[in-house]
Structures are given as C-alpha cells and as structure tokens.
Amino acid sequence: MNRNTAVNVQTFINEHPFSGFQWLIFFMCFVIVLLDGFDTAAIGFIAPSLITEWNVSKPDLAPVLSAALFGLAGGALVSGPLSDRLGRRLLLIGSVLLFGVACLGSAFSTTIGHLTVLRFVTGIGLGAAMPNAVTMMGEFCPDRRRATVINLMFCGFPLGAAFGGFLAAWLIPHFGWRAVLMLGGITPLLLVLALLLKLPESVRYMVAKNHPVEKIRAVLARISSAAAQAGSFVMTEQAPQVAGKSGAGLVLSRSYIVGTVMLWLTYFMGLVIFYASINWMPILLKEAGLSPQRATLISALFPLGGVGAVACGVLMDRFNANRIIAVCYALTAVSVYCIGQAVGNVGLLVLTVFVAGVLMNTAQSSMPALAAAFYPTQGRGTGVAWMLGIGRFGGIAGSFLVAELARRHFSFAGIFAMIALAGVIACIALLIKQASRPELAAPAPLETGTLGH
C-alpha cells in the first residue's frame, strides 16, 4: 500500500484483530456504564438513611427518587444531536464530568429540595454519557462483533447497580449515607482524567466530518501500523444515508421514521416491564402472603438476569437481530404472565422471576446495539440517545401503571398479565421495524479484500 491509497476505515477495522487500543476504549466505556449503574441505584440504597436523618416520610422522597429519571431522559434527548454535531469524545468527557460533580455535590445536601435538584443534574450527565458510550464503542467495533461487544459493555450497568448495593451496605454503617454519594462522585472525576489522556475521537465520526487525514491516521495506527501508509480515508455505510441530513433530520427522515418510532416504542415498553417489576414486586409479593424478607429476596432475582445479553449479542451478530430480540420480548411476556400464576408455589415463583429477569434484561440490554447498527454515522448519536431518552419515560409510566392497577383492585395475577402485554407490544414493534426496512437487519457481511481501492 502506498501513500496514494484511500483506506475504508470500517474495512480496516474489520480486517485487523481487535487490538489492545480497542480494548482500552472498551474498558473506559464499560467503566462509564458501570458508574451509571452505581449512581442510578445509589439513591435507593441511601433512602432509608434519609428518612431517619431528615425525619421525612416515604412520599416526601418521591421527587428525589424520580428526579434522576427525568434528568436521564432530558440528558439523552439533548446529548444525541450535540454528539452528532460536536463529536463523541467531547460529549462523553463533558457528561462524565457533569455527573461526577453533581453526585459529589449531592453528598453535601442539607435539604430534600437541594438533593432533588442535584439528582436531576446527575441524571442529565448520566443520560448523556450512556448513549455516547454506546455510539463510541460501536464505531470502533468490527461489524461481525459489534452487538457482542456492546452487549458485553452493557453488562456494566447491572454490575454497577449490584456493586453499589454491596458497597452501600458496608459504607453506610461505617461512614454514613454521604460516603456513598462521595464515592459515586469522586470515581467519575478520576475517570475524566483518564478520558482526557487516552480517549480518541471516533474515526468514523472524523471521516464523516472531514477531519484532517493526519488525525485519522494517528488513531487508526494505534489499531494497526498499516494505517501509517494511508493517503486518505473513506467510509461506506451499511445503513443508507439521507442526502443533506444528519442528527435529528436523519433520524426523523422518511427513510428512518418507522424504524425510529418502533425502536422508541420497544425500549419504552421494555422499561415499563422493568420498573413496574423492580419497584412494585416486593410490595405485591408481601401483599400476596410472603414474608417481607422472602418478598425482597425473590424480587432481587429479577434485575440479576443481565448475563444473557452477551449470548444474545453473539446471536444478533450471526442472525437477524430484530427477530432475535423480538423472540426475547415474546418469551418475556410469557414468563411475566407466569409470575402472576405462580404466587402459590414459592419454588416455582423463584424460578419464574429469575427466568423472566434473564429474558427481560437480555432483550433490553440488546436494544442499544440494535439502534447503533440501524443508523449511519451522521445520525447514530441522535438515534441511540433518543431511543434511550424516550424509553426512560417508560420507566416512569411503569411505576404509575401498577399504582393505578392496584387502585382499581386488580388481582396479583391480573397486574402481571397487564405488565406482560408490554412485552407483546415490544415484540410486535420490532417485527414492524423488520418489515419496514428488511435490508438493514441482516447480519453484517464479512468484508474481505485489500484495504485500498
């Protein structure tokens, strides 16, 4: 290859082994997702201490508990178009800095109002960080391993939430609830230093925005020294581009609007199931006759099920990703319905809740990889972020849904039958997405041949 050779950046990434440099980017994005899980869950772990120390009632805590959810939605919706305009690196570093400072500030709160505002700001940072980590990682992955790597990265979220629980159980008795928020704030600030030193801009983004050849060459040379010989860089997109449009314009264009709305609907319905289950299952099981301790332990099995996401990622890279995830949502619907039928048998209930959790978390954790593959580079940041942002309102809706069903005196079985309907809707939405653009859902072909053309 001589200096006149034009190198296709995605073909280059596809043809070279996954390098130590790409693993470093993966590790940094994984830690961002891990911290997202920790900080999102932190408020739940410190809530009992807040009630005791500030002498407030459980309803008084509702604004604090929901503030981060609204912030997460807002952060995702705003950050997507900014990421497509300003770059992945700047948005990632800025969002990690924001949630680190806000979480650290939360540790010094003296009133519920003060804590609520800071939790909202923390949520904005977290909401912006997660989709940009997905986009950045997706743009450094070979086509044939993209879903597997992104799903593996997403395992950081439940790990962070679980890790937060164990740490909080040790920290609060020794150092008080403020120590949990201090840890959740100082760690991201240390990560910002690593990101400033080591995180590159996405090569696909740099090519799309016509950045200098030297910058692109320097980043690709860290994957393989063969890039040093490239004279220029080009990029082909599996997802069709829309002339003259990027960001929101592309995501909402005629070519993409059906798939976009179906992604929103699917992710929204998935979070209806997730939040309806984790927020209400302990209370519903207790009302169904289980002891409080047993109800809590059985409910804790539900969010444990994120491990299936890696296996699902492997299947998505090999087969039709829309259909694979649609099947997961259909099976989620069946298993959630079965929770309502299993309440008289504790052994069966334990098994059903665990299976439902595995299926639910596998389907939901696979959605960002599906969105990242659906959009071209010019709209990927917006597409992934908006799906995650609009989906967050499903979490809010899920909590209110069960409250309304309980007010109308639905039975335990009736409530879970209604929650299961969300899984059926998610499955249908993905099949509509597949029918609208079947050519975008095929597994990526293995690109072969020389780098130049």
C-alpha positions, 0 to 999 in steps of 0.5 A, spaced: 500 500 500 502 506 498 501 513 500 496 514 494 491 509 497 484 511 500 483 506 506 475 504 508 476 505 515 470 500 517 474 495 512 480 496 516 477 495 522 474 489 520 480 486 517 485 487 523 484 483 530 481 487 535 487 490 538 489 492 545 487 500 543 480 497 542 480 494 548 482 500 552 476 504 549 472 498 551 474 498 558 473 506 559 466 505 556 464 499 560 467 503 566 462 509 564 456 504 564 458 501 570 458 508 574 451 509 571 449 503 574 452 505 581 449 512 581 442 510 578 441 505 584 445 509 589 439 513 591 435 507 593 440 504 597 441 511 601 433 512 602 432 509 608 438 513 611 434 519 609 428 518 612 431 517 619 436 523 618 431 528 615 425 525 619 421 525 612 416 520 610 416 515 604 412 520 599 416 526 601 422 522 597 418 521 591 421 527 587 428 525 589 427 518 587 424 520 580 428 526 579 434 522 576 429 519 571 427 525 568 434 528 568 436 521 564 431 522 559 432 530 558 440 528 558 439 523 552 434 527 548 439 533 548 446 529 548 444 525 541 444 531 536 450 535 540 454 528 539 452 528 532 454 535 531 460 536 536 463 529 536 463 523 541 469 524 545 467 531 547 460 529 549 462 523 553 468 527 557 463 533 558 457 528 561 462 524 565 464 530 568 457 533 569 455 527 573 461 526 577 460 533 580 453 533 581 453 526 585 459 529 589 455 535 590 449 531 592 453 528 598 453 535 601 445 536 601 442 539 607 435 539 604 430 534 600 429 540 595 437 541 594 438 533 593 432 533 588 435 538 584 442 535 584 439 528 582 436 531 576 443 534 574 446 527 575 441 524 571 442 529 565 450 527 565 448 520 566 443 520 560 448 523 556 454 519 557 450 512 556 448 513 549 455 516 547 458 510 550 454 506 546 455 510 539 463 510 541 464 503 542 460 501 536 464 505 531 470 502 533 467 495 533 468 490 527 461 489 524 461 481 525 462 483 533 459 489 534 452 487 538 457 482 542 461 487 544 456 492 546 452 487 549 458 485 553 459 493 555 452 493 557 453 488 562 456 494 566 450 497 568 447 491 572 454 490 575 454 497 577 447 497 580 449 490 584 456 493 586 453 499 589 448 495 593 454 491 596 458 497 597 452 501 600 451 496 605 458 496 608 459 504 607 453 506 610 454 503 617 461 505 617 461 512 614 454 514 613 449 515 607 454 521 604 460 516 603 456 513 598 454 519 594 462 521 595 464 515 592 459 515 586 462 522 585 469 522 586 470 515 581 467 519 575 472 525 576 478 520 576 475 517 570 475 524 566 482 524 567 483 518 564 478 520 558 482 526 557 489 522 556 487 516 552 480 517 549 480 518 541 475 521 537 471 516 533 474 515 526 468 514 523 465 520 526 472 524 523 471 521 516 464 523 516 466 530 518 472 531 514 477 531 519 484 532 517 487 525 514 493 526 519 488 525 525 485 519 522 491 516 521 494 517 528 488 513 531 487 508 526 495 506 527 494 505 534 489 499 531 494 497 526 501 500 523 498 499 516 494 505 517 501 509 517 501 508 509 494 511 508 493 517 503 486 518 505 480 515 508 473 513 506 467 510 509 461 506 506 455 505 510 451 499 511 445 503 513 443 508 507 444 515 508 439 521 507 442 526 502 443 533 506 441 530 513 444 528 519 442 528 527 435 529 528 433 530 520 436 523 519 433 520 524 426 523 523 427 522 515 422 518 511 427 513 510 428 512 518 421 514 521 418 507 522 424 504 524 425 510 529 418 510 532 418 502 533 425 502 536 422 508 541 416 504 542 420 497 544 425 500 549 419 504 552 415 498 553 421 494 555 422 499 561 415 499 563 416 491 564 422 493 568 420 498 573 413 496 574 417 489 576 423 492 580 419 497 584 412 494 585 414 486 586 416 486 593 410 490 595 405 485 591 409 479 593 408 481 601 401 483 599 400 476 596 402 472 603 410 472 603 414 474 608 417 481 607 424 478 607 422 472 602 418 478 598 425 482 597 429 476 596 425 473 590 424 480 587 432 481 587 432 475 582 429 479 577 434 485 575 440 479 576 438 476 569 443 481 565 448 475 563 444 473 557 445 479 553 452 477 551 449 470 548 444 474 545 449 479 542 453 473 539 446 471 536 444 478 533 451 478 530 450 471 526 442 472 525 437 477 524 437 481 530 430 484 530 427 477 530 432 475 535 430 480 540 423 480 538 423 472 540 426 475 547 420 480 548 415 474 546 418 469 551 418 475 556 411 476 556 410 469 557 414 468 563 411 475 566 404 472 565 407 466 569 409 470 575 402 472 576 400 464 576 405 462 580 404 466 587 402 459 590 408 455 589 414 459 592 419 454 588 416 455 582 415 463 583 423 463 584 424 460 578 419 464 574 422 471 576 429 469 575 427 466 568 423 472 566 429 477 569 434 473 564 429 474 558 427 481 560 434 484 561 437 480 555 432 483 550 433 490 553 440 490 554 440 488 546 436 494 544 442 499 544 446 495 539 440 494 535 439 502 534 447 503 533 447 498 527 440 501 524 443 508 523 449 511 519 454 515 522 451 522 521 445 520 525 447 514 530 448 519 536 441 522 535 438 515 534 441 511 540 440 517 545 433 518 543 431 511 543 434 511 550 431 518 552 424 516 550 424 509 553 426 512 560 419 515 560 417 508 560 420 507 566 416 512 569 409 510 566 411 503 569 411 505 576 404 509 575 401 503 571 401 498 577 399 504 582 393 505 578 392 497 577 392 496 584 387 502 585 382 499 581 383 492 585 386 488 580 388 481 582 396 479 583 395 475 577 391 480 573 397 486 574 402 481 571 398 479 565 397 487 564 405 488 565 406 482 560 402 485 554 408 490 554 412 485 552 407 483 546 407 490 544 415 490 544 415 484 540 410 486 535 414 493 534 420 490 532 417 485 527 414 492 524 421 495 524 423 488 520 418 489 515 419 496 514 426 496 512 428 488 511 435 490 508 438 493 514 437 487 519 441 482 516 447 480 519 453 484 517 457 481 511 464 479 512 468 484 508 474 481 505 479 484 500 485 489 500 484 495 504 485 500 498 481 501 492 
